Amino acid sequence: MRAVDKAYAAIKDGIVAGRFALGSRITEQDVVAAAGVSRTPAREALRRLQAEGLVELTPNQGAVVIDWTPADTDEIFDLRAVLESYGAARAASLATPAQLTVLQSLATQQQREAHDRRDGHLERIASLNSRFHYQLQEASASPRLCRILAALLDASLIMKTFSHYTPDDLERSAAHHLELVEALEKNDAEWAASVMRSHVLAAKRSLGRK
């Protein structure tokens, strides 16, 4: 792995995991310490994170992790509703049997976690959900769409969406994933797009209750 990629991954993972809190400052030295790289790749990693909308750079002061306003949050989920619906529609005709098998497995595991709600279930659901959405975008066979959506999906992870969900919300989200897989298996693009739009907008409403 290149040094800049290592630095980028270390800081991005730290932001997603909450080790770098929203609104906190990240200096080049922080990146050097976290990733074990020199200052040049550290600087490039911060620039890449700025391009993805995860941090804001200030000359000679390092970076600040973006802390989204309610308006920012609404826009992120509105964009996801449009773009992920398009991706789901594409996947309805392009997903491979292997990809459908993975999606079915992830959705089934998420449903089980949402129903049982054992200790640590929110963290496991968040991971399963993220893997499902990334796998679905891979199934859309659109590298451009995957690149555009990456930052939006990362933002949703950082917001820790599932910490705002009720038990009914968790069950509903898992049911949406299972229905999406069924729509893909039926090659029904309109159905898949409709379910995805409802799924993302329901998540937006759940965040609005925080």
C-alpha beads as a LAMMPS data file, in Angstrom:
LAMMPS data file: protein, C-alpha beads

210 atoms
209 bonds

1 atom types
1 bond types

-500.0 500.0 xlo xhi
-500.0 500.0 ylo yhi
-500.0 500.0 zlo zhi

Masses

1 110.0

Atoms # bond

1 1 1 0.000 0.000 0.000
2 1 1 1.325 3.448 -0.912
3 1 1 2.117 5.786 1.971
4 1 1 -0.594 8.260 0.952
5 1 1 -3.186 5.470 0.783
6 1 1 -2.103 4.225 4.206
7 1 1 -2.426 7.735 5.656
8 1 1 -5.791 8.282 3.998
9 1 1 -7.173 4.988 5.305
10 1 1 -5.903 5.592 8.849
11 1 1 -7.539 9.014 9.152
12 1 1 -10.742 8.073 7.347
13 1 1 -11.159 5.004 9.578
14 1 1 -10.503 7.215 12.598
15 1 1 -13.214 9.656 11.548
16 1 1 -15.746 6.896 10.856
17 1 1 -14.967 5.203 14.178
18 1 1 -15.221 8.494 16.064
19 1 1 -11.577 8.630 17.171
20 1 1 -11.478 11.985 15.404
21 1 1 -14.680 13.660 16.563
22 1 1 -16.837 15.924 14.433
23 1 1 -15.450 19.449 14.631
24 1 1 -12.052 18.299 15.919
25 1 1 -8.736 19.373 14.407
26 1 1 -6.374 16.971 12.634
27 1 1 -2.813 18.161 12.026
28 1 1 -0.285 16.677 9.650
29 1 1 1.553 15.427 12.726
30 1 1 -1.583 13.582 13.837
31 1 1 -1.628 11.808 10.480
32 1 1 2.082 11.008 10.718
33 1 1 1.559 9.500 14.177
34 1 1 -1.571 7.554 13.216
35 1 1 -0.258 6.088 9.962
36 1 1 3.510 6.028 10.428
37 1 1 4.175 8.009 7.257
38 1 1 6.067 11.180 6.412
39 1 1 4.502 14.615 6.206
40 1 1 4.161 14.671 2.405
41 1 1 1.738 11.712 2.146
42 1 1 0.013 12.981 5.304
43 1 1 -0.643 16.297 3.586
44 1 1 -1.906 14.576 0.426
45 1 1 -4.220 12.336 2.466
46 1 1 -5.810 15.378 4.110
47 1 1 -6.314 16.988 0.698
48 1 1 -8.053 13.838 -0.522
49 1 1 -10.325 13.826 2.513
50 1 1 -11.145 17.473 1.869
51 1 1 -12.086 16.641 -1.732
52 1 1 -14.501 14.010 -0.378
53 1 1 -16.090 16.531 1.975
54 1 1 -14.962 14.862 5.203
55 1 1 -12.577 17.576 6.419
56 1 1 -11.962 21.274 5.786
57 1 1 -8.377 22.426 5.398
58 1 1 -7.091 25.694 6.813
59 1 1 -3.645 26.938 5.665
60 1 1 -0.951 26.264 8.292
61 1 1 -3.528 24.926 10.760
62 1 1 -4.317 21.448 9.507
63 1 1 -7.807 20.114 8.971
64 1 1 -11.097 20.164 10.850
65 1 1 -13.497 17.222 10.657
66 1 1 -16.727 18.429 9.079
67 1 1 -19.628 18.708 11.523
68 1 1 -22.755 18.665 9.390
69 1 1 -25.666 21.012 9.949
70 1 1 -29.253 19.713 9.673
71 1 1 -29.374 21.211 6.173
72 1 1 -26.179 19.342 5.221
73 1 1 -27.648 16.107 6.534
74 1 1 -30.859 16.583 4.546
75 1 1 -28.888 17.230 1.379
76 1 1 -26.714 14.139 1.862
77 1 1 -29.733 11.885 2.215
78 1 1 -31.612 13.562 -0.631
79 1 1 -28.620 12.969 -2.902
80 1 1 -28.393 9.374 -1.740
81 1 1 -32.082 8.864 -2.494
82 1 1 -31.533 9.950 -6.103
83 1 1 -28.191 8.272 -6.761
84 1 1 -28.747 5.001 -4.923
85 1 1 -32.149 4.597 -6.575
86 1 1 -30.409 4.914 -9.936
87 1 1 -27.811 2.368 -8.839
88 1 1 -30.487 -0.064 -7.656
89 1 1 -32.277 0.218 -10.995
90 1 1 -29.045 -0.577 -12.855
91 1 1 -28.298 -3.488 -10.545
92 1 1 -31.698 -5.008 -11.326
93 1 1 -30.401 -5.958 -14.759
94 1 1 -26.644 -6.170 -14.099
95 1 1 -26.180 -7.920 -10.739
96 1 1 -24.485 -11.292 -11.012
97 1 1 -25.748 -14.415 -9.210
98 1 1 -22.714 -14.228 -6.915
99 1 1 -23.485 -10.620 -6.007
100 1 1 -27.130 -11.473 -5.323
101 1 1 -26.015 -14.280 -3.020
102 1 1 -23.848 -11.886 -1.022
103 1 1 -26.639 -9.294 -0.832
104 1 1 -29.125 -11.933 0.338
105 1 1 -26.728 -13.109 3.043
106 1 1 -26.061 -9.586 4.317
107 1 1 -29.771 -8.703 4.352
108 1 1 -30.651 -11.919 6.201
109 1 1 -27.961 -11.331 8.811
110 1 1 -29.174 -7.762 9.300
111 1 1 -32.746 -8.952 9.764
112 1 1 -31.583 -11.421 12.424
113 1 1 -29.613 -8.739 14.258
114 1 1 -32.549 -6.309 14.105
115 1 1 -34.868 -8.942 15.554
116 1 1 -32.578 -10.324 18.299
117 1 1 -30.948 -7.009 19.341
118 1 1 -28.206 -8.642 21.415
119 1 1 -25.372 -6.612 22.954
120 1 1 -23.424 -4.795 20.239
121 1 1 -26.162 -5.218 17.648
122 1 1 -26.057 -1.590 16.476
123 1 1 -22.374 -1.851 15.553
124 1 1 -22.961 -5.122 13.726
125 1 1 -26.013 -3.732 11.919
126 1 1 -24.063 -0.639 10.861
127 1 1 -21.334 -2.850 9.401
128 1 1 -23.791 -5.147 7.608
129 1 1 -25.728 -2.157 6.268
130 1 1 -22.589 -0.487 4.952
131 1 1 -21.431 -3.682 3.257
132 1 1 -24.879 -4.133 1.695
133 1 1 -24.949 -0.632 0.218
134 1 1 -21.402 -0.865 -1.121
135 1 1 -22.078 -4.304 -2.595
136 1 1 -25.235 -3.016 -4.251
137 1 1 -23.323 -0.169 -5.866
138 1 1 -20.727 -2.648 -7.116
139 1 1 -23.606 -4.595 -8.641
140 1 1 -24.674 -1.454 -10.519
141 1 1 -21.487 -1.802 -12.590
142 1 1 -20.918 1.955 -12.655
143 1 1 -17.479 2.988 -11.377
144 1 1 -18.462 6.665 -11.664
145 1 1 -21.507 6.137 -9.471
146 1 1 -19.434 4.224 -6.914
147 1 1 -16.913 7.074 -6.702
148 1 1 -19.617 9.720 -6.293
149 1 1 -21.514 7.730 -3.675
150 1 1 -18.483 6.763 -1.572
151 1 1 -18.296 10.067 0.291
152 1 1 -22.080 10.161 0.851
153 1 1 -22.084 6.647 2.310
154 1 1 -19.079 7.486 4.483
155 1 1 -20.913 10.551 5.787
156 1 1 -23.874 8.384 6.776
157 1 1 -21.524 6.041 8.667
158 1 1 -19.939 8.959 10.519
159 1 1 -23.378 10.226 11.531
160 1 1 -23.959 6.832 13.205
161 1 1 -27.440 6.739 11.745
162 1 1 -28.485 3.571 13.573
163 1 1 -27.968 5.121 17.007
164 1 1 -31.136 7.148 16.263
165 1 1 -33.234 4.140 15.201
166 1 1 -36.078 2.661 17.208
167 1 1 -36.515 -1.152 17.191
168 1 1 -39.229 -0.678 14.556
169 1 1 -36.808 1.386 12.445
170 1 1 -34.238 -1.408 12.617
171 1 1 -36.794 -3.996 11.505
172 1 1 -38.006 -1.740 8.688
173 1 1 -34.487 -1.106 7.400
174 1 1 -33.713 -4.824 7.308
175 1 1 -37.027 -5.541 5.556
176 1 1 -36.165 -2.948 2.895
177 1 1 -32.886 -4.738 2.183
178 1 1 -34.648 -8.076 1.805
179 1 1 -37.217 -6.505 -0.521
180 1 1 -34.439 -4.913 -2.564
181 1 1 -32.834 -8.303 -3.090
182 1 1 -36.188 -9.711 -4.193
183 1 1 -36.619 -6.858 -6.693
184 1 1 -33.128 -7.476 -8.068
185 1 1 -33.814 -11.197 -8.412
186 1 1 -36.962 -10.338 -10.397
187 1 1 -34.951 -7.918 -12.601
188 1 1 -37.487 -5.218 -11.736
189 1 1 -35.657 -1.893 -12.011
190 1 1 -38.659 0.270 -11.101
191 1 1 -39.390 -1.766 -7.978
192 1 1 -35.743 -1.721 -6.873
193 1 1 -35.459 2.034 -7.360
194 1 1 -38.702 2.668 -5.458
195 1 1 -37.660 0.546 -2.473
196 1 1 -34.237 2.185 -2.325
197 1 1 -35.719 5.664 -2.387
198 1 1 -38.115 4.791 0.433
199 1 1 -35.267 3.186 2.373
200 1 1 -32.987 6.231 2.215
201 1 1 -35.731 8.748 2.947
202 1 1 -36.872 6.701 5.936
203 1 1 -33.310 6.914 7.289
204 1 1 -33.420 10.674 6.776
205 1 1 -36.627 10.907 8.802
206 1 1 -35.097 8.825 11.602
207 1 1 -32.138 11.201 11.828
208 1 1 -34.552 14.126 11.927
209 1 1 -35.856 12.844 15.252
210 1 1 -32.486 13.168 17.038

Bonds

1 1 1 2
2 1 2 3
3 1 3 4
4 1 4 5
5 1 5 6
6 1 6 7
7 1 7 8
8 1 8 9
9 1 9 10
10 1 10 11
11 1 11 12
12 1 12 13
13 1 13 14
14 1 14 15
15 1 15 16
16 1 16 17
17 1 17 18
18 1 18 19
19 1 19 20
20 1 20 21
21 1 21 22
22 1 22 23
23 1 23 24
24 1 24 25
25 1 25 26
26 1 26 27
27 1 27 28
28 1 28 29
29 1 29 30
30 1 30 31
31 1 31 32
32 1 32 33
33 1 33 34
34 1 34 35
35 1 35 36
36 1 36 37
37 1 37 38
38 1 38 39
39 1 39 40
40 1 40 41
41 1 41 42
42 1 42 43
43 1 43 44
44 1 44 45
45 1 45 46
46 1 46 47
47 1 47 48
48 1 48 49
49 1 49 50
50 1 50 51
51 1 51 52
52 1 52 53
53 1 53 54
54 1 54 55
55 1 55 56
56 1 56 57
57 1 57 58
58 1 58 59
59 1 59 60
60 1 60 61
61 1 61 62
62 1 62 63
63 1 63 64
64 1 64 65
65 1 65 66
66 1 66 67
67 1 67 68
68 1 68 69
69 1 69 70
70 1 70 71
71 1 71 72
72 1 72 73
73 1 73 74
74 1 74 75
75 1 75 76
76 1 76 77
77 1 77 78
78 1 78 79
79 1 79 80
80 1 80 81
81 1 81 82
82 1 82 83
83 1 83 84
84 1 84 85
85 1 85 86
86 1 86 87
87 1 87 88
88 1 88 89
89 1 89 90
90 1 90 91
91 1 91 92
92 1 92 93
93 1 93 94
94 1 94 95
95 1 95 96
96 1 96 97
97 1 97 98
98 1 98 99
99 1 99 100
100 1 100 101
101 1 101 102
102 1 102 103
103 1 103 104
104 1 104 105
105 1 105 106
106 1 106 107
107 1 107 108
108 1 108 109
109 1 109 110
110 1 110 111
111 1 111 112
112 1 112 113
113 1 113 114
114 1 114 115
115 1 115 116
116 1 116 117
117 1 117 118
118 1 118 119
119 1 119 120
120 1 120 121
121 1 121 122
122 1 122 123
123 1 123 124
124 1 124 125
125 1 125 126
126 1 126 127
127 1 127 128
128 1 128 129
129 1 129 130
130 1 130 131
131 1 131 132
132 1 132 133
133 1 133 134
134 1 134 135
135 1 135 136
136 1 136 137
137 1 137 138
138 1 138 139
139 1 139 140
140 1 140 141
141 1 141 142
142 1 142 143
143 1 143 144
144 1 144 145
145 1 145 146
146 1 146 147
147 1 147 148
148 1 148 149
149 1 149 150
150 1 150 151
151 1 151 152
152 1 152 153
153 1 153 154
154 1 154 155
155 1 155 156
156 1 156 157
157 1 157 158
158 1 158 159
159 1 159 160
160 1 160 161
161 1 161 162
162 1 162 163
163 1 163 164
164 1 164 165
165 1 165 166
166 1 166 167
167 1 167 168
168 1 168 169
169 1 169 170
170 1 170 171
171 1 171 172
172 1 172 173
173 1 173 174
174 1 174 175
175 1 175 176
176 1 176 177
177 1 177 178
178 1 178 179
179 1 179 180
180 1 180 181
181 1 181 182
182 1 182 183
183 1 183 184
184 1 184 185
185 1 185 186
186 1 186 187
187 1 187 188
188 1 188 189
189 1 189 190
190 1 190 191
191 1 191 192
192 1 192 193
193 1 193 194
194 1 194 195
195 1 195 196
196 1 196 197
197 1 197 198
198 1 198 199
199 1 199 200
200 1 200 201
201 1 201 202
202 1 202 203
203 1 203 204
204 1 204 205
205 1 205 206
206 1 206 207
207 1 207 208
208 1 208 209
209 1 209 210
